């Protein structure tokens, strides 16, 4: 009898995001951390897809939160944004703004957020 609740509890824990900081840089008026969700990393050969999250610091306004799904080609050192979700920190948007992109992989610029992310997730694979 106790086994079913434990299975359900384990399934719920597996769905929980595991946000880990990998970068910190100025965005707007202040420095903010950038996180990736270690629980939702998808690997296929040399390509890795994951969600990142950060805020943009706005003076006197709610700080928007951006979540973006990023793909990194670890072997070719290229990346692209697949989609993004922008939400208002105060919850005053009618709903989150979701955008999907059809971009080509581009070289990762030195010192960029993507470079920091690639150092973290490509080394784990």
Secondary structure, DSSP 8 states (H G I E B T S, - for coil): -HHHHHHHHHHHHHHS--EEEEEEEEEBTEEEEEEEEGGG-EEETTEEEEEEEEE-B-TTS---EEEEEEEEETTTTEEEEEEEEEE-TTS-SSS-EEEE-----EE--TTSHHHHHHHHHHHH-
